[in-house]
């Protein structure tokens, strides 16, 4: 399942209503996270909290931390 990693990519996916789920790291900067979480609430996209940016990055298969990531359904 495709994932968009990072604040810009996740925000774009949410704004375009492509995301089906957004993962957000609890230790990410609230000034960055709050906007996207509010946008998810407005658009009805569920938010799943992850304990750390490092764990979210590792789960997404990257070597650095990630503040957020959006799950995108397979495009047919």
Secondary structure by P-SEA (a helix, b strand, c coil): ccccccaaaaaaaaaaccccbbbbbccccaaaaaaaaaaaaaacbbbbbcccaaaaaaaacccccccbbbbbcccc
